[in-house]
Amino acid sequence: MSLPDGFLDDLRTRLSIADVVGRKVMWDARKTNAGKGDYWAPCPFHQEKTASFHVDDRKGFYYCFGCHAKGDALGFVRETENLGFMEAVKLLASEAGMPVPASDPRAAEREAKRNTLVDVMEAAVQHYKLNLKTAAATETRAYLEQRGLTSEIIEHFEIGFAPNSNTLSEHLKSKGFEEAKIIEAGLSIKSDRGGAPYDRFRGRIIFPIRDQRGRAIAFGGRAIDPDARAKYLNSPETPLFDKGRSLYNFGPARAAAGKAGALVVAEGYMDVIALHQAGFTHAVAPLGTAITPEQLQLMWRAHPEPVITLDGDTAGLRAAMRLIDVALPLIEPGKSLRFAIMPEGLDPDDLIKSAGAPAMQALLDAARPMVDLLWQRETEGQVFDSPERKALLDKTLRMLLGKITDPSIKSHYGQEIKNRRQSLFYPQQSRKSGFTPWRKNAPLAPLPDTKNSLLASANTGPEAEARVRESAILLGCLHHPELAEKLESRLDRLPYLCPDLRQIGHALLAALPLKEGEGFNDLLSRRFGFDVAEKLLSIRQVASNPHLRANADKSLAERALSADIDRQFAIVGIIEETSDARIEIDSDPDEGLTWRLEQAREAKYIVEREAFSDSEDSGDESHLSQKLQDYLDGKL
C-alpha cells in the first residue's frame, strides 16, 4: 500500500520515540536526561546489563552501541512487535490520533514529484544566495549591515536576494526544471491576464525555510521598498510546505534547545536571527500566522515549556491572549508555555541592540506562567463592584477551565484562580483554610505534639470524621506502598484538616520511592519517634476496615483508598465554599447567604451519606466531583 505525501513525516513529528520505546525498556536514571531528550537503557535487542541503547527523542532515532541496532519509532515497533510495515504504521497512527489514508496507487508518483520539488527549492536557495553578492544587491547588503548582521550570520541562515525581475524562473529553466514544477513549488505565479508566469519574490530579502530534515520547503521575503504592499511575503502552501505545521529555524533550534534547556519563540525571521547572533541559538518563529496546535506540539518536542516572546504593543499582547485559548486544551503536566512580554515598542532585536544580551536573558528568566496572562486578560481594566459582574467573571473562568482536559492541571488551575479571585473580591480578608500546600523539598520536622495529638480530638463531629478519613488514607498507604506510588499525584494535592496527620502525609511523600526491603512504617516511626501504624490503628473505625490491612486484596485496597481520597477532596471543597460564604457575610452582607449556607450543609450531608457511598463509581474523583457539582447547580 502506498501512503500519501508527507504522511510518514507527520506521523514521526506527532510521536515521541521515547514514549514508544519506553514501553519496552527501563530507562537508566543515572544516564538519562529527559529534559534534553537524551534516554539510555539496556538494549532490548540483545542481552546486556549496561545501558548502551541510546534514544535521541529530539531527532527521533535510536542506536545501540553494543549490537548497532538503529532506526526510528516505526522501525522499533516493527522489530519488537514483529509487525509488517503497514501494521506498524496503523498501530502508531492510532496512538497519534491520525487516520491512515486509503490506498493511493499514485502516491509513489507524487513522492517522486515531491523529491523533484525539493531539488527545485534547493536550486532556488543557491540562486538567491548568489544574487546577494551581485551589484544589484548593494542596497540590500547595506540594509543587512545596518541591521547588524555579520557575514557569518548571513551565511548561516542562507539569506539571499531576489531582484525586481524574473531572473529566478529563467535560471531554473536553464537548469532543466520544467515551468510547471517551478509554479508548483510556489516560486512562480501564473498571470491572470494570460501573460507569461512571473517570479513570486521580487525586490525582497530572501529567508529560506527548512523542515526538520533540513530540506528547503519554502521562502520568506522581506520587502526592500518601504512602500511595498506587503512587508513580508511567504511561499504559498505546496506539496512541500504547510505553514501551520512548520516553524522557522526549527531543526537547528531543536538541537540547541537540548543544550540550552530552553526554547525561545519569537515573532519573525529577523527576531530569530538577532537572537541567534546574540547567543540564543534555540529560537524559532511561526510563519506569518497565529501559532497553531500543530506548531505547539512541535515546540513541545523541543522543550516542555517554550518561552513565547511577543512585542510589548497591543498586537503582541493580543497574540499572546489568543494563544492561551489554543494552548489550554493541550497542556499537560510538565508541558505548558511561559510568556516574556517585551517592553512597549521593542522587539527582541531592538532590546538586544539597546540593552544587550543580558537584558534579553533577564527578560526570559522572568517569563510569566500562562495562568498569569489568563487572569490578566479576564480582569485587567475591569471593575467588579456588583454581584452581576462578579458572576460573569466566574462564568467566564469556569468556561476556560472547562477547556483543560488534564484533571491534575485543571485542579491546580482551579485552585490558583480561586486564590486570585479571593484576593480580588475580598483583599482585606485572610484565608484560614487549616492546611498548607505540600512541597516536595519542604522541611519535615514533625510538630511537637504529633504523637499526643493523633487521638486528641472529639469523638464526634466534623473534626473526628476528618481524622478517621485521613488516618485511613495514611494507613492504606503504609500497608500498600505500591498504591502510594501509583496515587502519588493525588496524594500530593490532598488537603488535610488535621495538622499532625498532614505532617505524616508529607513525610510519607518525601520517602517515595521506597528502596527495596524498606517499609514505610519503619521509616516514619524512626522519624517521629513512635510506631505510626500502631497509633493509626488505635482509631477503632480505621482498625476495623478490612481493606486497609496489609494482607488485603490489592484491587479492593486501591478502591477503598481512592474512595477515601475522593471524599476528602469533596468535603474539604465544601468546607472551603462555606468559608467563602462566611467571608461574604462579613464583608458584603446579602440576605440570601443564610440560605446558601444551609444548602452547603445539606450538600455536605449528601456527599457523606448518599452521593459518595461505596458504589461502583466511588473511586472516580471526576465522577464524584461532577455529581456534587450537579447537585449544587440544581440547588444554587
VENUR-V21083 format. One record per backbone hydrogen bond with DSSP energy under -1.0 kcal/mol. NH is the residue of the N-H (numbers start at 1). CO is the residue of the C=O. Records with the same first field share a line. If there is no record, write none. Layout:
# VENUR-V21083
NH: CO + CO
This chain:
# VENUR-V21083
7: 4
10: 6
11: 7
12: 8
13: 9
14: 10
15: 11
20: 16
21: 17
22: 18
24: 21
25: 21
28: 40
32: 28
33: 38
36: 33
37: 34
38: 33
39: 55
41: 53
52: 50
53: 41
54: 63
55: 39
56: 61
57: 37
60: 56
61: 56
62: 71
63: 54
64: 69
65: 52
68: 64
71: 62
76: 72
77: 73
78: 74
79: 75
80: 76
81: 77
88: 84
89: 85
90: 86
91: 87
92: 88
93: 89
94: 90
95: 91
96: 92
98: 93
104: 2
107: 104
110: 106
111: 107
112: 108
113: 109
114: 110
115: 111
116: 112
117: 113
118: 114
119: 115
120: 116
121: 117
122: 118
123: 119
124: 120
125: 121
126: 122
127: 123
128: 124
129: 125
130: 126
131: 127
132: 128
133: 130
134: 131
137: 134
138: 135
141: 137
142: 138
143: 139
144: 140
145: 141
146: 142
147: 143
148: 145
149: 144
154: 150
155: 151
156: 152
157: 153
159: 154
160: 206
161: 128
162: 204
165: 163
170: 166
171: 167
172: 168
173: 169
174: 170
176: 173
177: 172
182: 178
183: 179
184: 180
185: 181
186: 183
187: 182
189: 198
194: 191
198: 189
200: 187
203: 162
204: 162
205: 222
206: 160
207: 220
209: 218
211: 215
214: 211
217: 209
218: 209
220: 207
221: 233
222: 205
223: 231
224: 203
228: 225
233: 221
235: 219
238: 241
245: 242
248: 285
250: 247
253: 249
254: 250
255: 251
256: 252
257: 253
258: 254
260: 256
261: 257
264: 282
265: 307
266: 284
272: 268
273: 269
274: 270
275: 271
276: 272
277: 273
278: 274
279: 276
280: 275
281: 279
284: 264
296: 292
297: 293
298: 294
299: 295
300: 296
301: 297
302: 299
303: 299
307: 263
308: 338
309: 265
310: 340
317: 313
318: 314
319: 315
320: 316
321: 317
322: 318
323: 319
324: 320
326: 322
327: 323
328: 324
330: 327
331: 327
332: 335
335: 332
336: 304
338: 306
339: 368
340: 308
342: 310
346: 343
351: 347
352: 348
353: 349
354: 350
355: 351
356: 352
360: 356
361: 357
362: 358
363: 359
364: 360
365: 361
366: 362
367: 364
368: 339
372: 369
374: 370
375: 371
376: 372
377: 373
378: 374
379: 375
380: 376
382: 379
390: 386
391: 387
392: 388
393: 389
394: 390
395: 391
396: 392
397: 393
398: 394
399: 395
400: 396
401: 397
402: 398
403: 400
404: 401
410: 406
411: 407
412: 408
413: 409
414: 410
415: 411
416: 412
417: 413
418: 414
419: 415
420: 416
421: 417
422: 418
423: 419
424: 420
425: 421
426: 422
429: 426
442: 439
450: 447
453: 449
457: 455
465: 461
466: 462
467: 463
468: 464
469: 465
470: 466
471: 467
472: 468
473: 469
474: 470
475: 471
476: 472
477: 473
478: 474
479: 475
480: 476
483: 480
484: 480
485: 481
486: 482
487: 483
488: 485
491: 487
492: 488
502: 498
503: 499
504: 500
505: 501
506: 502
507: 503
508: 504
509: 505
510: 506
511: 507
512: 509
518: 515
523: 519
524: 520
525: 521
526: 522
527: 523
528: 524
529: 525
535: 531
536: 532
537: 533
539: 536
543: 539
544: 540
545: 542
548: 545
552: 549
557: 553
558: 554
559: 555
560: 556
561: 557
562: 558
563: 559
564: 560
565: 561
566: 562
567: 563
568: 564
569: 565
570: 566
571: 567
572: 568
573: 569
574: 570
575: 571
576: 572
577: 573
578: 574
579: 575
580: 576
581: 577
582: 578
583: 579
584: 580
585: 581
586: 582
587: 583
588: 584
593: 590
596: 592
597: 593
598: 594
599: 595
600: 596
601: 597
602: 598
603: 599
604: 600
605: 601
606: 602
607: 603
608: 604
609: 605
610: 606
611: 606
613: 610
615: 613
618: 615
620: 617
624: 620
625: 621
626: 622
627: 623
628: 624
629: 625
630: 626
631: 627
632: 628
633: 629
634: 630
635: 631
636: 632
